[in-house]
Amino acid sequence: MSEIKYEIIKNIGMLSKSASGWAKEVNLISWNDREAKYDIREWSADHEKMGKGVTLSMAEVMALKELLNGIEL
């Protein structure tokens, strides 16, 4: 299995942090030298290890923002 190459272009923010030190973050990431996309996943403190996550295009982020704005909390 080939290694996945990634570069965190911009850290948007942290959503939560577990007792183990892993943090659920929103980042702008370039995967395998492709155009950067928005990404939500858990990362180890040194960003060397990652959990499963979801990657979103700008259009998907805008659609998600619209959906979240419509939620009554």
N, C-alpha and C positions, 0 to 999 in steps of 0.2 A: 504494500500500500504506500503510495507516494505521500510525502509530507505536505501539509497544507501551509502555504505561506500567507502571512497576514501582517498588516501594518495598521495600528490604531492611529488614525489621522487626527481625531479629536475626541476627547472624553467629554460626553454631554453631562453625565452625572451618575450617581449611585442611587439605586432604588432601595436596596437593603443590604445588610451584612450579616452573615451567619456567625455562630460561635466559633466555627472552625477557621474564620478569617476570610472565607470566600465572599465576594461581593457580587450582587446582581447589578450590572451596569448597562447604561445606554451609551453606545459609542458610535462614531462614524469610522468604519473599517474598510480598508481595501483588501479583498481576498484574492490571492494569486495574481497580483498586479492588475486587477480589474478596477473599474470605476468604484469609488467608495460608496457604501450603502450603510444605512442605519442598522444597528445590531443590538439586540437585547439578549444577554446571557450572563452566566456566573463565571467569574474569573478568580484564580488564585491571587494572592496578594502581589506576587511578582509578575503577573500576567503571562506566565509560562504555560499554565494549564488552564483549560476552559471546559465548561459544561456545554450541554446542548442548548441551543438558542434559536432565535428567529431573526432573519435578516429581511429588511424592508427597503424598498425603493422609496424615493421621495414621494411619488404618487401614493404609495401605500401608507406612508407616514401621515400625509395630508388627510387621507380617508380615515385613518385611525383617530387622528385629532378631532375630526368632525364627529365621529362616533362617541368619543369620550366627552366632548363638549355637550352632547345631548343626554348624558347620564345625570340623573338627579341623585346627589349624594346626601 
